[in-house]
Amino acid sequence: MKNMKLRLKQLRGQKGLSQKEMAKILNLSTSSIGMYEQGRRLPTYDTLIRYAQLFDVSLDYLITGKE
């Protein structure tokens, strides 16, 4: 899970989205996005699914980094 925070931040950056924009798209608070990216909180399963759909990646990739 340690590197998941880096993947979440990297994917957001590749789309050119701010944390605030990301929060709006996922219907979350900006602080939640920041906490996920800092590793201070883990996203729920539902949130991970929304990330995967938005970035067109698998849940495996988000969690483990493997395709």
N, CA and C atoms as a LAMMPS dump frame, in Angstrom:
ITEM: TIMESTEP
0
ITEM: NUMBER OF ATOMS
201
ITEM: BOX BOUNDS ff ff ff
-5.0000000000000000e+02 5.0000000000000000e+02
-5.0000000000000000e+02 5.0000000000000000e+02
-5.0000000000000000e+02 5.0000000000000000e+02
ITEM: ATOMS id mol type element x y z
1 1 1 N 0.821 -1.206 0
2 1 2 C 0 0 0
3 1 3 C 0.857 1.26 0
4 2 1 N 2.097 1.107 0.411
5 2 2 C 2.988 2.258 0.525
6 2 3 C 3.114 3.026 -0.788
7 3 1 N 3.29 2.291 -1.882
8 3 2 C 3.483 2.957 -3.162
9 3 3 C 2.183 3.333 -3.855
10 4 1 N 1.059 2.87 -3.326
11 4 2 C -0.217 3.237 -3.912
12 4 3 C -0.382 4.748 -3.882
13 5 1 N 0.046 5.383 -2.813
14 5 2 C -0.088 6.837 -2.707
15 5 3 C 0.658 7.526 -3.85
16 6 1 N 1.822 6.993 -4.214
17 6 2 C 2.587 7.577 -5.305
18 6 3 C 1.879 7.38 -6.638
19 7 1 N 1.279 6.198 -6.836
20 7 2 C 0.548 5.94 -8.073
21 7 3 C -0.66 6.857 -8.193
22 8 1 N -1.385 7.06 -7.103
23 8 2 C -2.554 7.94 -7.145
24 8 3 C -2.147 9.358 -7.516
25 9 1 N -1.083 9.832 -6.928
26 9 2 C -0.601 11.186 -7.214
27 9 3 C -0.096 11.281 -8.654
28 10 1 N 0.628 10.274 -9.091
29 10 2 C 1.182 10.275 -10.446
30 10 3 C 0.066 10.254 -11.496
31 11 1 N -0.923 9.415 -11.3
32 11 2 C -2.035 9.349 -12.247
33 11 3 C -2.776 10.677 -12.32
34 12 1 N -2.997 11.289 -11.18
35 12 2 C -3.675 12.596 -11.152
36 12 3 C -2.848 13.624 -11.911
37 13 1 N -1.541 13.613 -11.68
38 13 2 C -0.648 14.549 -12.351
39 13 3 C -0.611 14.343 -13.86
40 14 1 N -0.657 13.092 -14.291
41 14 2 C -0.648 12.799 -15.724
42 14 3 C -1.883 13.347 -16.427
43 15 1 N -2.978 13.428 -15.706
44 15 2 C -4.213 14.002 -16.254
45 15 3 C -4.228 15.525 -16.116
46 16 1 N -3.255 16.08 -15.399
47 16 2 C -3.197 17.524 -15.211
48 16 3 C -4.265 18.052 -14.277
49 17 1 N -4.679 17.225 -13.327
50 17 2 C -5.743 17.61 -12.393
51 17 3 C -5.158 18.063 -11.058
52 18 1 N -5.743 19.086 -10.496
53 18 2 C -5.386 19.497 -9.136
54 18 3 C -6.107 18.578 -8.16
55 19 1 N -5.697 18.629 -6.903
56 19 2 C -6.404 17.837 -5.892
57 19 3 C -7.856 18.28 -5.795
58 20 1 N -8.088 19.563 -5.932
59 20 2 C -9.443 20.091 -5.849
60 20 3 C -10.299 19.571 -7.01
61 21 1 N -9.737 19.565 -8.221
62 21 2 C -10.465 19.041 -9.379
63 21 3 C -10.752 17.55 -9.225
64 22 1 N -9.75 16.844 -8.731
65 22 2 C -9.898 15.406 -8.517
66 22 3 C -11.003 15.127 -7.5
67 23 1 N -11.016 15.884 -6.439
68 23 2 C -12.033 15.718 -5.398
69 23 3 C -13.431 15.928 -5.971
70 24 1 N -13.56 16.928 -6.817
71 24 2 C -14.868 17.207 -7.412
72 24 3 C -15.315 16.062 -8.319
73 25 1 N -14.4 15.534 -9.135
74 25 2 C -14.723 14.433 -10.043
75 25 3 C -15.158 13.192 -9.264
76 26 1 N -14.454 12.894 -8.171
77 26 2 C -14.738 11.69 -7.392
78 26 3 C -15.759 11.915 -6.282
79 27 1 N -16.248 13.148 -6.168
80 27 2 C -17.215 13.501 -5.134
81 27 3 C -16.651 13.222 -3.734
82 28 1 N -15.42 13.694 -3.531
83 28 2 C -14.722 13.565 -2.248
84 28 3 C -14.247 14.942 -1.809
85 29 1 N -13.76 15.023 -0.595
86 29 2 C -13.176 16.278 -0.141
87 29 3 C -11.736 16.385 -0.642
88 30 1 N -11.276 17.602 -0.804
89 30 2 C -9.895 17.836 -1.211
90 30 3 C -8.936 17.262 -0.179
91 31 1 N -9.3 17.344 1.087
92 31 2 C -8.42 16.811 2.13
93 31 3 C -8.312 15.29 2.032
94 32 1 N -9.383 14.618 1.61
95 32 2 C -9.309 13.162 1.425
96 32 3 C -8.297 12.815 0.336
97 33 1 N -8.346 13.531 -0.78
98 33 2 C -7.393 13.29 -1.868
99 33 3 C -5.972 13.481 -1.352
100 34 1 N -5.746 14.553 -0.612
101 34 2 C -4.418 14.817 -0.05
102 34 3 C -3.971 13.721 0.901
103 35 1 N -4.873 13.247 1.735
104 35 2 C -4.519 12.187 2.685
105 35 3 C -4.189 10.884 1.975
106 36 1 N -4.93 10.564 0.902
107 36 2 C -4.608 9.36 0.124
108 36 3 C -3.201 9.474 -0.456
109 37 1 N -2.898 10.642 -1.008
110 37 2 C -1.603 10.844 -1.662
111 37 3 C -0.448 10.936 -0.666
112 38 1 N -0.747 11.238 0.569
113 38 2 C 0.284 11.289 1.611
114 38 3 C 0.385 9.967 2.371
115 39 1 N -0.522 9.06 2.089
116 39 2 C -0.524 7.779 2.781
117 39 3 C -1.064 7.855 4.193
118 40 1 N -1.792 8.908 4.495
119 40 2 C -2.35 9.07 5.842
120 40 3 C -3.727 8.426 5.982
121 41 1 N -4.314 8.077 4.845
122 41 2 C -5.616 7.403 4.839
123 41 3 C -5.668 6.524 3.602
124 42 1 N -6.338 5.374 3.721
125 42 2 C -6.519 4.496 2.568
126 42 3 C -7.888 4.747 1.951
127 43 1 N -7.946 4.79 0.624
128 43 2 C -9.254 4.955 -0.021
129 43 3 C -10.114 3.715 0.198
130 44 1 N -11.413 3.916 0.213
131 44 2 C -12.334 2.782 0.302
132 44 3 C -12.288 2.003 -1.004
133 45 1 N -12.833 0.806 -0.977
134 45 2 C -12.903 -0.018 -2.172
135 45 3 C -13.665 0.721 -3.276
136 46 1 N -14.787 1.336 -2.929
137 46 2 C -15.578 2.076 -3.914
138 46 3 C -14.774 3.22 -4.532
139 47 1 N -14 3.908 -3.712
140 47 2 C -13.173 5.003 -4.213
141 47 3 C -12.094 4.475 -5.151
142 48 1 N -11.489 3.352 -4.799
143 48 2 C -10.482 2.753 -5.68
144 48 3 C -11.09 2.37 -7.032
145 49 1 N -12.303 1.886 -7.021
146 49 2 C -12.981 1.542 -8.272
147 49 3 C -13.163 2.8 -9.122
148 50 1 N -13.559 3.891 -8.5
149 50 2 C -13.744 5.141 -9.254
150 50 3 C -12.418 5.652 -9.813
151 51 1 N -11.34 5.537 -9.025
152 51 2 C -10.004 5.901 -9.528
153 51 3 C -9.664 5.041 -10.742
154 52 1 N -9.853 3.741 -10.629
155 52 2 C -9.504 2.817 -11.713
156 52 3 C -10.29 3.147 -12.982
157 53 1 N -11.561 3.439 -12.839
158 53 2 C -12.383 3.776 -13.999
159 53 3 C -11.949 5.106 -14.616
160 54 1 N -11.688 6.082 -13.79
161 54 2 C -11.289 7.398 -14.282
162 54 3 C -9.98 7.329 -15.062
163 55 1 N -9.018 6.582 -14.543
164 55 2 C -7.696 6.53 -15.159
165 55 3 C -7.518 5.33 -16.079
166 56 1 N -8.566 4.521 -16.243
167 56 2 C -8.536 3.349 -17.108
168 56 3 C -7.371 2.422 -16.756
169 57 1 N -7.267 2.108 -15.467
170 57 2 C -6.265 1.173 -14.964
171 57 3 C -6.984 0.116 -14.124
172 58 1 N -6.3 -0.969 -13.835
173 58 2 C -6.902 -2.026 -13.026
174 58 3 C -6.742 -1.726 -11.535
175 59 1 N -7.577 -2.354 -10.74
176 59 2 C -7.419 -2.256 -9.291
177 59 3 C -6.082 -2.849 -8.873
178 60 1 N -5.668 -3.93 -9.543
179 60 2 C -4.362 -4.521 -9.258
180 60 3 C -3.254 -3.482 -9.413
181 61 1 N -3.324 -2.709 -10.496
182 61 2 C -2.299 -1.692 -10.713
183 61 3 C -2.306 -0.655 -9.584
184 62 1 N -3.489 -0.19 -9.216
185 62 2 C -3.555 0.819 -8.149
186 62 3 C -2.981 0.295 -6.841
187 63 1 N -3.295 -0.938 -6.521
188 63 2 C -2.901 -1.487 -5.223
189 63 3 C -1.472 -2.03 -5.215
190 64 1 N -1.115 -2.768 -6.272
191 64 2 C 0.2 -3.437 -6.255
192 64 3 C 1.213 -2.849 -7.228
193 65 1 N 0.719 -2.107 -8.207
194 65 2 C 1.615 -1.577 -9.233
195 65 3 C 1.823 -2.529 -10.389
196 66 1 N 1.17 -3.698 -10.342
197 66 2 C 1.313 -4.698 -11.406
198 66 3 C 0.086 -4.649 -12.315
199 67 1 N 0.337 -4.758 -13.585
200 67 2 C -0.765 -4.775 -14.574
201 67 3 C -1.471 -6.1 -14.56
